[in-house]
Amino acid sequence: MQNPFRPSAGANPPDLVGRANLLNDFEYGLDLGAGAPGLITIFSGTRGIGKTVMLGQAHEIARRHGWLVLTETATPGFMARIDAATATQLNELGAGPAPRRVIGATFAGFGVTTALPPERQVAWRENLEQLLNRLAEHRTGLILSVDEVHAADRTELAQLSAVVQHCIQADLPIGLVFAGLPSAISDLLNEGVATFLRRADKIDLHSASVNEVRDSLAATLAAGGIRVGEDDLMRASEATGGYPFLIQLVGYYLWREAETAHHSLDTPAVDRAIAAAESRYARTVVEAALATVSARDREYLAAMAVDDAYSLSADLTRRLGMTASAVANYRARMIDAGLIEPAGHGRVQFAVPGVREHLRVKG
C-alpha cells in the first residue's frame, strides 16, 4: 500500500477528519435539483485549513450525481474563463461557441487575460441558460466552483452572482460553491455585492479535535499494517494541533519512517516524523505567509507573539508605541491577510498555527 497522505495544496487526504458530514446538504440539493438551498455553499477558513480540499469533495460528489462542474480560481479574468468554458460545453452539445475578446496576454505565465464586455455578459447569460436547459432535460445540472474569492475583483463577482441569482429565480439547475478567507467572505456578504449569498450554506472550517486526529491516524496506519504505540500516536496527533495540513504532513512522515522500519514505529521514529513535519510546515506555510507582510506588519505580529494566547489591543498599542488608530490599521490588514483573527472584543489571536513560535525564534 502506497503512502496515502498527500501534504500538498488541494490534494485529497485519506480521511476528512471531523468533516465527513459537512456536505450532506449539498449532496441532498443535487438530488432535489433547481432551487435547493444546499446548492449554494460557501467555505471559509484560514490558510491551510482545507478549503480547497472541501471544494474538491464537492466536485467529486457533484460528478457522481451526474452534474457538470466548472471550476475556477478567482484570479483576474476568471469570469471570461467561465464564459469560455460555458461556450465549450455548449459546443460539445452541438452549439458553436461565441468569440471572446482578448485584452492582454501574460507570456511569463503562459496565460491569456480576457474580459467580459457588455455584449459578452449578455451572451454568457444566454449560453448559460441554454446549457442549463439542456442539462435539465437529462435531470442534471451545473455546479460553478470558485476558489480564493478573497483575490477576486468585486466587479467580476457581481457579474457572476447576478447571473446565478437570475438562473435560480428561473428555476434552472445551477449551484455555486465558493471558498475564501473569513474576512473576505464576511466583506462579500456585507457589501451587497451579492445579497442572495447571505442565504447560502456558510461553512466555517476549523481545526479537528486531537481525539478525531488520533482515531483517523490510527485507522489509516492500521490499514497499511503499521504498528505504533498509543502514547506515540497521541503525541503525533497533538503535534498536528488538529490543523488539516499538519495532519497530512505528520501522517506522511510517519508513513515514510514506517517504510524503513518494517512497518513499526518506535518513539525515535515518531520524533523524527514530527520534527520533519514541523520543519516542512514552517517552510511551506509559516515562512511563505510571513514573506508577504511588510517590516512594520511583522513588528505588529512580533508584538502579538509575546503573548501565549490572545493579545489585547491595548497591550499591542503600548508595546509598539503607536496610536490606537495605527494599531487598528495593522490589525485590519493582518486579518485581511488571514494571519490573525478576532478573539473577542479588543482581542486578536494568530489564525495560522506555528506563526507565534516562528516569530519568537526569528523575530
C-alpha positions in Angstrom: 0.0 0.0 0.0 1.4 3.4 -1.0 1.6 6.3 1.3 -1.9 7.7 1.3 -1.1 11.1 2.9 -0.8 14.0 0.4 0.5 17.1 2.1 0.2 19.4 -0.9 -2.3 22.2 -1.8 -5.8 20.8 -2.5 -4.7 17.2 -2.6 -7.4 14.8 -1.3 -6.5 13.3 2.1 -7.2 9.7 3.1 -9.8 10.9 5.6 -11.7 14.2 6.0 -11.0 14.4 9.8 -14.1 15.7 11.5 -15.7 16.8 8.2 -17.4 13.7 6.8 -20.9 15.2 7.0 -20.4 18.8 6.1 -21.6 18.3 2.5 -24.7 16.4 3.3 -27.0 19.4 2.5 -25.1 20.0 -0.7 -25.5 16.3 -1.8 -29.2 16.4 -0.9 -29.5 19.5 -3.0 -28.2 17.6 -6.0 -31.0 15.1 -5.7 -33.6 17.9 -5.3 -32.3 19.9 -8.2 -33.1 23.5 -9.1 -33.6 25.9 -6.1 -32.4 23.5 -3.4 -30.7 25.6 -0.7 -27.7 23.3 -0.3 -26.6 24.1 -3.8 -25.2 27.5 -2.7 -22.4 26.7 -0.3 -19.5 28.9 1.0 -16.4 27.6 2.7 -14.4 30.0 4.8 -11.3 29.4 6.9 -7.7 30.3 7.4 -4.8 29.3 5.1 -4.2 25.6 5.1 -7.4 24.7 6.9 -8.7 22.7 3.9 -11.0 24.9 1.9 -9.7 23.7 -1.5 -10.0 20.1 -0.3 -13.6 20.7 0.6 -14.2 22.2 -2.8 -12.7 19.1 -4.4 -15.0 16.9 -2.4 -18.0 18.9 -3.6 -16.8 18.5 -7.2 -16.5 14.7 -6.7 -19.9 14.4 -5.2 -21.5 16.5 -8.0 -19.9 14.4 -10.7 -21.0 11.2 -9.0 -24.6 12.6 -9.3 -24.1 13.3 -13.0 -23.7 17.1 -12.6 -21.4 19.1 -14.8 -18.7 21.0 -12.8 -16.9 24.1 -13.9 -14.0 25.2 -11.6 -12.1 28.4 -11.4 -9.8 30.3 -9.1 -10.7 34.0 -8.6 -7.6 35.5 -10.3 -8.2 38.4 -12.7 -10.3 37.4 -15.7 -11.9 34.4 -14.1 -15.3 35.4 -15.5 -14.0 35.4 -19.0 -12.7 31.9 -18.4 -16.0 30.7 -17.1 -17.6 32.3 -20.2 -15.2 30.3 -22.4 -15.8 27.1 -20.6 -19.6 27.6 -20.9 -19.3 28.1 -24.6 -17.1 25.0 -24.9 -19.7 22.9 -23.1 -22.4 24.2 -25.5 -20.1 23.4 -28.4 -19.8 19.8 -27.2 -23.6 19.7 -27.1 -23.8 20.9 -30.7 -23.9 24.7 -30.5 -20.9 26.7 -31.6 -19.1 28.9 -29.0 -19.3 32.7 -29.3 -16.0 34.5 -29.7 -14.1 36.1 -26.8 -12.3 39.5 -26.8 -8.7 39.2 -25.7 -7.5 42.3 -24.0 -4.0 41.3 -22.9 -1.5 38.4 -22.6 0.8 37.3 -19.8 3.6 35.5 -21.5 5.6 34.7 -18.3 2.7 32.7 -17.0 1.7 31.4 -20.4 -1.8 32.8 -19.8 -4.3 34.9 -21.6 -6.3 37.6 -19.9 -9.8 38.0 -21.1 -12.7 40.3 -20.1 -16.5 40.2 -20.5 -17.5 43.4 -22.3 -21.3 44.2 -22.1 -22.2 42.1 -25.2 -20.3 39.1 -23.8 -22.1 39.5 -20.5 -25.4 39.1 -22.2 -24.1 36.3 -24.4 -22.7 34.4 -21.4 -26.1 34.6 -19.7 -27.8 33.3 -22.8 -25.3 30.5 -23.3 -25.6 29.6 -19.6 -29.4 29.4 -19.8 -29.1 27.2 -22.9 -26.7 24.9 -21.2 -28.8 24.6 -18.0 -31.9 23.9 -20.0 -30.1 21.1 -21.9 -28.8 19.7 -18.6 -32.3 19.9 -17.1 -33.6 17.7 -19.9 -31.2 15.0 -18.6 -32.3 15.6 -15.0 -28.9 17.0 -14.1 -27.3 20.5 -13.7 -24.2 22.6 -13.4 -22.0 23.5 -10.4 -19.9 26.6 -10.6 -16.9 26.5 -8.2 -14.7 29.5 -7.4 -11.7 29.2 -5.1 -9.8 32.0 -3.3 -12.6 34.6 -3.6 -10.5 36.9 -1.4 -8.4 37.6 -4.5 -11.4 38.3 -6.7 -12.3 41.5 -8.4 -15.7 42.7 -7.0 -17.0 43.6 -10.4 -16.4 40.0 -11.7 -18.0 38.6 -8.5 -21.0 40.8 -9.0 -21.4 39.7 -12.6 -21.3 36.0 -11.6 -23.6 36.4 -8.7 -26.2 38.4 -10.7 -26.4 35.8 -13.4 -26.5 32.8 -11.0 -29.3 34.5 -9.0 -31.3 35.0 -12.2 -30.9 31.3 -13.1 -32.0 30.3 -9.6 -35.1 32.5 -10.0 -35.8 30.9 -13.4 -35.8 27.5 -11.7 -32.7 26.3 -13.6 -30.4 23.6 -12.1 -27.4 25.6 -11.0 -25.2 25.5 -7.9 -22.5 27.8 -6.7 -19.6 26.8 -4.4 -17.2 29.4 -3.1 -14.1 29.3 -0.8 -12.1 32.1 0.7 -10.5 33.7 3.8 -13.0 34.6 6.5 -12.6 38.4 6.3 -13.1 38.3 2.5 -16.2 36.2 2.9 -17.6 38.5 5.6 -17.0 41.5 3.4 -18.6 39.9 0.4 -21.7 39.1 2.3 -21.9 42.6 3.9 -21.0 44.7 0.9 -24.2 44.0 -1.0 -22.2 42.6 -4.0 -24.4 39.5 -3.9 -27.1 39.8 -1.2 -28.6 36.4 -2.2 -25.4 34.8 -1.0 -26.4 35.7 2.6 -28.8 32.7 2.3 -26.0 30.4 1.4 -24.9 27.4 3.5 -21.9 29.1 5.1 -19.4 26.5 6.5 -16.6 27.9 8.7 -13.8 25.3 8.7 -11.9 24.8 12.0 -9.3 22.5 13.3 -10.3 19.0 14.2 -10.1 17.7 17.8 -7.0 15.8 18.9 -9.1 12.7 19.5 -10.5 12.9 16.0 -7.0 13.1 14.6 -5.8 10.2 16.8 -8.7 8.0 15.5 -8.0 8.9 11.9 -4.3 8.4 12.1 -4.8 5.1 13.9 -7.2 3.8 11.3 -5.1 4.9 8.3 -1.8 3.5 9.7 -3.5 0.2 10.7 -4.9 -0.1 7.2 -1.3 -0.1 6.0 -0.2 -2.6 8.6 1.8 -0.1 10.5 2.2 -0.6 14.3 2.6 2.3 16.7 2.2 2.7 20.4 -0.7 4.5 21.9 1.4 7.2 23.6 3.4 7.9 20.5 0.2 8.0 18.4 -1.3 10.5 20.8 1.9 12.6 20.8 1.9 12.7 17.0 -1.8 13.7 17.0 -1.2 16.5 19.4 1.6 17.8 17.2 -0.8 18.5 14.4 -3.0 20.8 16.6 -5.9 19.4 14.5 -4.7 21.6 11.6 -5.5 19.7 8.3 -2.3 20.4 6.5 -0.2 19.4 9.6 -2.3 16.2 9.9 -1.2 15.3 6.3 2.4 16.2 7.0 2.7 14.2 10.2 0.9 11.3 8.6 3.1 11.4 5.6 6.3 11.4 7.6 5.1 8.7 10.0 4.4 6.5 6.9 7.8 7.2 5.5 9.5 6.3 8.8 7.5 3.1 8.9 8.5 2.1 5.4 12.2 1.9 6.5 11.4 0.2 9.8 9.4 -2.9 8.9 6.1 -1.1 9.4 6.7 -0.5 13.1 7.1 3.0 14.6 9.1 3.4 17.8 9.4 6.7 19.8 12.6 7.9 18.0 10.9 7.3 14.6 7.8 9.3 15.7 10.0 12.1 17.0 11.8 12.3 13.6 8.4 12.3 11.8 7.1 15.1 13.9 10.3 17.2 13.5 10.3 16.7 9.7 6.6 17.7 9.5 7.1 20.8 11.6 10.2 21.8 9.6 8.4 21.5 6.3 5.3 23.2 7.6 7.4 26.2 8.8 9.0 26.5 5.3 5.9 26.0 3.2 3.2 27.7 5.3 4.6 29.9 8.0 7.6 31.4 6.1 5.5 31.8 3.0 2.8 33.6 4.8 5.2 36.0 6.6 7.1 36.7 3.3 4.1 38.7 2.1 4.0 41.2 5.0 5.9 44.4 5.4 8.5 45.1 8.1 6.0 47.1 10.1 3.4 44.4 9.8 5.9 41.9 11.1 6.6 44.2 14.1 2.9 44.1 14.9 2.9 40.3 14.6 6.1 40.0 16.8 4.3 42.1 19.4 1.5 39.6 19.4 4.0 36.7 19.7 4.9 37.8 23.2 1.5 36.5 24.4 0.8 32.8 24.9 -2.8 33.0 23.7 -4.8 36.0 22.5 -3.4 39.6 22.5 -5.2 42.7 23.8 -5.2 45.7 21.5 -4.3 47.9 24.5 -1.1 45.8 25.2 -0.1 45.9 21.5 -0.5 49.7 21.4 1.8 50.0 24.5 4.4 47.6 23.1 4.6 49.2 19.7 4.4 52.8 20.9 1.8 53.6 18.3 -1.5 55.3 18.4 -4.6 53.1 18.8 -5.8 54.0 15.3 -2.4 53.0 13.8 -2.5 49.7 15.6 -6.1 49.2 14.4 -4.9 49.6 10.8 -2.3 46.9 11.2 -4.9 44.7 12.9 -7.3 45.1 9.9 -4.5 44.4 7.4 -3.4 41.2 9.1 -7.0 40.0 9.4 -7.5 40.6 5.7 -4.2 38.6 5.1 -5.6 35.7 7.0 -2.7 35.7 9.5 -4.7 36.7 12.6 -8.4 36.6 13.6 -10.6 38.4 16.2 -10.8 36.6 19.5 -13.4 38.7 21.3 -13.8 42.5 21.9 -10.4 44.1 21.7 -8.6 40.8 21.3 -6.8 39.1 18.4 -5.1 35.8 18.0 -3.0 34.0 15.4 -5.0 32.2 12.8 -2.2 30.1 11.4 -0.6 27.6 13.7 3.2 28.0 14.2 3.4 31.7 13.4 3.8 32.6 17.1 6.6 30.1 17.7 8.4 31.1 14.5 8.4 34.7 15.4 9.6 34.0 18.9 12.7 32.3 17.4 13.4 34.6 14.4 11.5 37.8 15.3 
